[in-house]
Amino acid sequence: MDRVPSRRVLVVEDDEAIGDLLGDILDDDYTVLRATGAEAALDILGQQRVDVVLLDYRLPDGSGQEVATQADESGIPMIWITGDPAAVQVLDDDPHLVLPKPFGLLGIKNVLARVLRESPRP
């Protein structure tokens, strides 16, 4: 019998190739939900249980800050992902973990596991 992953990761990434790659890497251990923009991510956060959010800083319909605010208000841990060096500097004071692109895809599993372990959510 196949094991159904119980933890749900929302990947908010407008670059389809990166989103697909993250989905493929995480799919064995997590239920992966996908959004390519802030509006779709907010819809998912409003309708489904999410355990952690991987959030691209620059999205086609905004900066992702509204998604970060919703995640914070819901107590959902979040990890910023960005390929923009200026965004890394902007996020330097942000309390969330920031992973600059390119990042090690196998290492992302360790980061997610650590964030989920440290999260107070069940």
C-alpha positions, 0 to 999 in steps of 0.5 A: 500500500502506498503511503500518503504524505501527511504534511502539506507544502504550498509551493508559490513559484511563477517559474514553471520549471522551478515549481515542477522541480520542487514538486518532483523533489518534495512529492515523495515526502509531502503533499505538494500544492502549487500556485504561480501567483499571490492570488492563487496562493491566497485562495489555497491558504483560505481553503486548505490546510497547509503546513509550510509555504515556500514563497517566491519573492517576486510574483507576476501579481505582486511581491508575495508579501500578502501571502507572507502576511496571511501565512503569519496570521495563520501560524504557518511557517514560511520560507522565502525563495528568490533569485533577486540579489536585491530581494535577499538584502530586503529580506535580510531583516525578515524573520523568515528563512530566505533561500537564494536561488539557485539552491541545492534541491536536495538540501531543501528537504532538510530545510523543510524538515527542520522548519516543520520540526520547529513549528508549533503546528501539529 
